[in-house]
Amino acid sequence: MTSQVHFRMDDKEKKEFEIVLKRVGLTPGEAFRIFAKKSIEAGGIPFEVSQPTPRLEKAMKSQDYVEFNDPEKGLDWLND
């Protein structure tokens, strides 16, 4: 059994995305299936996200963001 996935994206980005995919011989559906399978295998995003968006930067600088240099301290904080 298969399911459909629907989402919206900017028209300009969609056209640019389709151009890139056409160069490598993929359709958007094939590309997203590859992305989904690789995400499952990796247990997360299957590539490095190196440039945070302004939204992510804002979240990282917010009062709600807590950073730990030691993973054990982070786990202790989560379990408190």
Secondary structure as GFF3:
##gff-version 3
##sequence-region A 1 80
A	DSSP	alpha_helix	11	23	.	.	.	ID=ss1
A	DSSP	alpha_helix	28	42	.	.	.	ID=ss2
A	DSSP	alpha_helix	54	61	.	.	.	ID=ss3
A	DSSP	alpha_helix	71	79	.	.	.	ID=ss4
###
